[in-house]
């Protein structure tokens, strides 16, 4: 029995509703409109100009309000024709894409992956981000060779990513860190892993300010990382409570 069939039977038999705090999913045919539905665009936790000069306000405005909004709108369109999927947690769906109907599988992969990636992205940035400390710093020293080597390796991985994609620090259930890249809007949850932090290397993330100078963008981006938030994500990941 497929994942979707099992879930449908369980919900019909027990009437259990998933916890309101869990990330939600639903699917359908994409449109250019911005329909309402269970998915919402998370507000930026800072003004659009807060990350200047490292990321300019116009880029933030377009990236958040246009690109991320498109993923949200598409997901809400998906929900119209597939309401029984609306309560599925994001990690469950992205970790079991083979159980998503083939007709919408690629759309789900792209739009839910993009929604998860960008939700994380806005969360782990901020002005005056500080420096890593505590357990997350110890993990960086242990698994990634210290901050200097970590940042150099992360930037190199982001620079090597061909075309559009992301560079992540993934975190395992036991707290081990690794640098990994993904194409397009793929997310580590698709491989049973979780993203501690990540940088968007799609051109829309940097081209207005940096043009083709991705290496400069990757280097400047570290000035925007909110290490307090990254530390919170690390603790949540170790406790099995990390959302997206």
N, C-alpha and C positions, 0 to 999 in steps of 0.2 A: 504494500500500500504506500502511496506517495506521501511525502511530508504534508502536502496540502490536504489530502484526503483524511489522513490521521487527525490533523488539527481540526478539520471540519466536524468529524465525528465526535471528538472530545468536547468541542464547544457545544454541540447539540446535546450531548449527554449530561454534561455537568453545569452548563451555563456560566462557567467561570470566565471572568473578564480579566485580561492581563492587567498588571499593575499600571496605574496611570503614568508612572515615571518612566516606564520602559520606552525606548525608541520605537516608533511605529512605521509600518510600511503599507503601501497599496499601489496598484498598477492600472494602466489603460493606455489608450492611444494619445500620443503627445499632441498638443495644440500650441498655437502661439499666444493664446490668452493666458490669463493668470487666475484660474478657477480657485474657489475656496475649497477647503477640505481639511483632512487631518494633519497635513504637513504645513508648517509655517517657516518663513524665513527668520532665523534667529537674529535679533538685533545685534549690531556691533556693540561690544562692551566699552567702546571709546569713540570719540568723534572721528569722522573720516580723515581729518587732517592730523590726527594724533601721532601717526607713525612717520610723519615727515621729519627729515628729508629722505629717509631711507625708502619709504613707500609713499608716493604722492597721493594727495586727496582725490584727484580725478581717477586714478587707478583704483583706489579703494571703492569709490562710488560706483564705478562700472562693474568691478569684480564682484562686489557684494550685491548691489541692487539689480544688476542685469544677468550676469552669469549664474550666480548662485540662485537667484530668483527663478531662472529658467528651469533648473533642476527641480525646485519645489513645485512649480506650476505643472511640470510634466508628471510628477508623482501624484499630485492631486487629480490630474486627468486619469491616471491609471486607476485611482481609487474608485472612480465612478462606476466602472464596469467590473470591478473585482472587490466588492466590499468585504468579503470574508477574509481577505488578506490584510485588512487594515490594522489588525491587532498584533501582527507578527513582529517580534523584536528585530531590529536591524541586523544585529550579529547573526541571528538565526537565518535570515534570508540570504545575506551575503555569503554566509558559510555553506549554503545549500542551494546555489544557483541552478544546479541540475534539476531541482524539483520545481522550479518556476516554469510555467508553460512556455514552450519554445517560442511562440509568437511574440511574447513580450520580454523574453529573457535578456536580450541585448539592451533593450531600453531600461530594464530594471538595473542591470549591471552598471550602465553608464550614469543614470540619474540618481540612483540610490548611493552608488559609490561617490559621485560628485557631491551629493548632499552631506554624506558622512565626512568626507575629506574636508570640505569647507567649514563645516561646523567645528571640527577640531582646529582648523587653521586659525579662525578668528579667535578662538578661545585661548590659544597658546601664545598670542601676540599681545603687545601693549606698550605704551610709552614707559620709559624708565624701568625696563624689565629686570634689571639687577643681574645677579650671578647665581649659578646653581649652588646648592648647599645640601647638607644632610645626606639622606639616603640616596637621592638621585645623583649627587656628586660622587658619592662612593661607588655607585654602580657605573658611572662614566669612567672613573679611574680603573675599576676592576675589569670591565668588559671592552672598553673602547680606547684604552691607553692614555687616559687623561684628556683634558679639555683641548689642548693645542692639537694633538693628533686627531682627536674626534672631529673637531671642526674642519681640519684639513681634509680628512677622509670623507666627511659628509659633503663638503663642497665639491670634491672631486667626483663623487658618485652623482651628484646633481648635474654637474657639467657633462658627464658622460651619457646621461639619459637622452637617448635619441628622440627628437621630436617632443611631443607633449607627454607629461607625466609628473610624478611626484618622487621626492626622496624622503624617506621616513627613518626614524629610529623606532624599531619595533621592540616590544617588551613581552617576554614569555610569562607564563603563569608563576614561575619561580623568581621573576624579577630580572632575568638576564636580558641585556640590551644587544641590539644588532642594527647595523645600517643596511637598509634595503631600498631598492627603487621599484616603482610600478609604472606601467604605461597608462596613458589616458587617465581615466578616473578610477582605476582599480584601487582597491583598499586591502590592507593586510588581513582584514577579517575574512576575505575570500579564501585565504590559506590557513584559517584557524588561528591567526595571530592578531595582535592589537597594536595600534599606533600610539606611541608615547608622544611624539611630535612629528611634524612633517612640514616640508616646504614645497609649495606649488611651483613647478618649473614650466608650466604652460606659458606661452608668450603673453597671454592676456594679463598675467600676474605682474609683469615688469616692463613691457615693451614701451609704454609711453615715456618712461623715465630713463630706461637703460638701453632701449633699442635691442641690438643683437649682443649686448655685453652681459650675457647670463652670469659669467663669473663675477662681475662686479655686483650684480644683484645678490647672488648667493653670499658673498662676503658681507654686504651691507645688511642683509636680513637678520644676522645675529643680533644687531642692535635693537630689534623689535621683539625678541623672545622674552616672554614673561616667565621667568624661572620659578616664581612662586606657584604659578598655575601648573607648570610642568611637574613640579614636585608633588602637587596634589594629585595629578593624573598617575604618577608613579605609585603613590600609596594606594590609590583606588584600583589600579591594575593588579597589584600584589594581593589585594583583598578580594579580587574577583568582582569588583563593583564599577569598573570603567564603562561608561556609556559608549560613545563613539570617539 
